[in-house]
Amino acid sequence: MTVAVVGAGLAGLSAAWELTQAGADVVVLDAGRQAGGMIVTERRDGFIVEGGPDGFLAAEPDIQELARAVGIGDRLVDQVARGSTLWTGQRLEPLAEGKAAELLGIQVNADVGGGFRTFAGGMAELVEALVAGLVPRLRTTQGVTAAAPATRGWRLSFNGSSSLDAEAVILAVPAWVAARLLAGLGVPAARSLDTVIYAPSITVSLAYRADQLPATLQGAGFVATPDAGGAVRACTYAWRKYRMRAPEGLALLRAFVGPVDGDPASIAHAELAAILGINGAPLWTRAFYWTRGLPRYPRGHAERVATVRERLAQLAPLAIAGAGFDGAGVSACVKSGRDAARVILDRIGGK
Ligand SMILES: Cc1cc2nc3c(=O)[nH]c(=O)nc-3n(C[C@H](O)[C@H](O)[C@H](O)COP(=O)(O)OP(=O)(O)OC[C@H]3O[C@@H](n4cnc5c(N)ncnc54)[C@H](O)[C@@H]3O)c2cc1C
């Protein structure tokens, strides 16, 4: 019998890794065309472009522990440029360490003093290492539409009429997907998980020649005050924050843009040109649309998740994991996935 992990984002891949280490027979199913979920790294013309997360706090242990365990500990790299500035709508001002995340509404559960870390080749390095260990147990374009009790464990249904039986299941999918799947199999409390808000956002990466940008840029980026008036909420000087993000003599910016009418890349360039003093047009731009991006939890979230988990403990082995439940950061997702795998391993007796 098999343990099915639904969702091949970082939480699902971490869960699958933990399960395979314990000798379990695992199959990982994802609705998308590729694994990684919100982790999307594109490498083009010597640039490393992050569509989703670009790093994690150096003080967060779980993702780094996993990286070492899968053999890519030597690929961990530290932030180079440090600190952020504040765009007031008029000028860029110094900003205290840790304030940037607060302004963006990102909950930080670790010490920000050590700065950020990432992987030399981008965040997808961890996904690639995890996927390499899973072949051929990873199946993409396999969206699970329903879960139902089976003689032993669970029956997962897919679009079309195919199905898969598994002794145990880990749902490492966004909260709204888990809410629907769990409500369908008789866990009404799970409907409340749908209250997790996934805010829409767009990240726009923009490449320039380094000499198009002023040499006086301070720190690793800026955050705009809520009343600054533009669409750009924040910007990372990606090629300064981490090494090797752009070829020699070229520069890479990444803007976080709220919902806009019109082309987000043109809007981002126009605003950044005015804020930073950029000369001329970008060499190229790339926009990533997150219709449901970073999750935010309403009050009472932890209690709701605990109630659902109590109910799940009374059913055949089934666990939930990921950013929708246990913290939005990538390191929290690794922990959540591995914890869910341990719960399942306990339930099925180690294998
Ligand atoms: C723009 C952006 C920037 C971010 N920046 C950072 C950062 O710098 N640092 C940080 O720590 N975090 C950051 N985050 C947050 C972090 O990337 C995510 O919270 C984390 O990657 C989520 O991982 P996950 O595995 O829980 O979920 P996901 O990555 O969402 O994976 C869920 C998977 O489930 C699949 N799925 C959905 N429905 C089904 C179904 N029915 N059947 C099968 N599969 C299904 C999806 O295709 C997806 O692959 C950022 C997020 C965004 C969007």
PDBQT file of the ligand as one rigid body, heavy atoms in Angstrom, charges set to zero:
ROOT
HETATM    1  C1  LIG A 401       5.423  36.051  -4.676  1.00  0.00    +0.000 C 
HETATM    2  C2  LIG A 401       5.762  35.239  -3.454  1.00  0.00    +0.000 A 
HETATM    3  C3  LIG A 401       6.941  35.498  -2.746  1.00  0.00    +0.000 A 
HETATM    4  C4  LIG A 401       7.249  34.766  -1.616  1.00  0.00    +0.000 A 
HETATM    5  N1  LIG A 401       8.425  35.024  -0.984  1.00  0.00    +0.000 NA
HETATM    6  C5  LIG A 401       8.795  34.250   0.057  1.00  0.00    +0.000 A 
HETATM    7  C6  LIG A 401      10.098  34.388   0.611  1.00  0.00    +0.000 A 
HETATM    8  O1  LIG A 401      10.929  35.180   0.136  1.00  0.00    +0.000 OA
HETATM    9  N2  LIG A 401      10.426  33.594   1.673  1.00  0.00    +0.000 N 
HETATM   10  C7  LIG A 401       9.573  32.664   2.177  1.00  0.00    +0.000 A 
HETATM   11  O2  LIG A 401       9.930  31.987   3.143  1.00  0.00    +0.000 OA
HETATM   12  N3  LIG A 401       8.336  32.473   1.635  1.00  0.00    +0.000 NA
HETATM   13  C8  LIG A 401       7.942  33.235   0.585  1.00  0.00    +0.000 A 
HETATM   14  N4  LIG A 401       6.722  33.015  -0.017  1.00  0.00    +0.000 N 
HETATM   15  C9  LIG A 401       5.827  31.998   0.554  1.00  0.00    +0.000 C 
HETATM   16  C10 LIG A 401       6.228  30.568   0.159  1.00  0.00    +0.000 C 
HETATM   17  O3  LIG A 401       6.780  30.552  -1.137  1.00  0.00    +0.000 OA
HETATM   18  C11 LIG A 401       5.007  29.659   0.148  1.00  0.00    +0.000 C 
HETATM   19  O4  LIG A 401       4.220  29.844   1.303  1.00  0.00    +0.000 OA
HETATM   20  C12 LIG A 401       5.426  28.176   0.078  1.00  0.00    +0.000 C 
HETATM   21  O5  LIG A 401       6.298  27.968  -1.019  1.00  0.00    +0.000 OA
HETATM   22  C13 LIG A 401       4.182  27.321  -0.024  1.00  0.00    +0.000 C 
HETATM   23  O6  LIG A 401       4.535  25.962  -0.105  1.00  0.00    +0.000 OA
HETATM   24  P1  LIG A 401       3.415  24.830  -0.013  1.00  0.00    +0.000 P 
HETATM   25  O7  LIG A 401       4.057  23.549  -0.386  1.00  0.00    +0.000 OA
HETATM   26  O8  LIG A 401       2.708  24.909   1.287  1.00  0.00    +0.000 OA
HETATM   27  O9  LIG A 401       2.302  25.248  -1.081  1.00  0.00    +0.000 OA
HETATM   28  P2  LIG A 401       2.389  25.472  -2.646  1.00  0.00    +0.000 P 
HETATM   29  O10 LIG A 401       3.738  25.872  -3.058  1.00  0.00    +0.000 OA
HETATM   30  O11 LIG A 401       1.228  26.348  -2.972  1.00  0.00    +0.000 OA
HETATM   31  O12 LIG A 401       2.139  24.015  -3.228  1.00  0.00    +0.000 OA
HETATM   32  C14 LIG A 401       0.867  23.422  -3.278  1.00  0.00    +0.000 C 
HETATM   33  C15 LIG A 401       0.822  22.492  -4.471  1.00  0.00    +0.000 C 
HETATM   34  O13 LIG A 401      -0.442  21.851  -4.480  1.00  0.00    +0.000 OA
HETATM   35  C16 LIG A 401      -0.835  21.685  -5.816  1.00  0.00    +0.000 C 
HETATM   36  N5  LIG A 401      -2.275  21.465  -5.857  1.00  0.00    +0.000 N 
HETATM   37  C17 LIG A 401      -3.264  22.371  -5.622  1.00  0.00    +0.000 A 
HETATM   38  N6  LIG A 401      -4.462  21.767  -5.736  1.00  0.00    +0.000 NA
HETATM   39  C18 LIG A 401      -4.225  20.466  -6.030  1.00  0.00    +0.000 A 
HETATM   40  C19 LIG A 401      -5.063  19.329  -6.261  1.00  0.00    +0.000 A 
HETATM   41  N7  LIG A 401      -6.396  19.416  -6.190  1.00  0.00    +0.000 N 
HETATM   42  N8  LIG A 401      -4.485  18.152  -6.556  1.00  0.00    +0.000 NA
HETATM   43  C20 LIG A 401      -3.135  18.045  -6.622  1.00  0.00    +0.000 A 
HETATM   44  N9  LIG A 401      -2.291  19.085  -6.426  1.00  0.00    +0.000 NA
HETATM   45  C21 LIG A 401      -2.836  20.267  -6.123  1.00  0.00    +0.000 A 
HETATM   46  C22 LIG A 401      -0.374  22.947  -6.503  1.00  0.00    +0.000 C 
HETATM   47  O14 LIG A 401      -0.240  22.755  -7.896  1.00  0.00    +0.000 OA
HETATM   48  C23 LIG A 401       0.959  23.218  -5.804  1.00  0.00    +0.000 C 
HETATM   49  O15 LIG A 401       2.049  22.683  -6.520  1.00  0.00    +0.000 OA
HETATM   50  C24 LIG A 401       6.380  33.725  -1.161  1.00  0.00    +0.000 A 
HETATM   51  C25 LIG A 401       5.202  33.455  -1.882  1.00  0.00    +0.000 A 
HETATM   52  C26 LIG A 401       4.900  34.183  -3.019  1.00  0.00    +0.000 A 
HETATM   53  C27 LIG A 401       3.655  33.851  -3.796  1.00  0.00    +0.000 C 
ENDROOT
TORSDOF 0
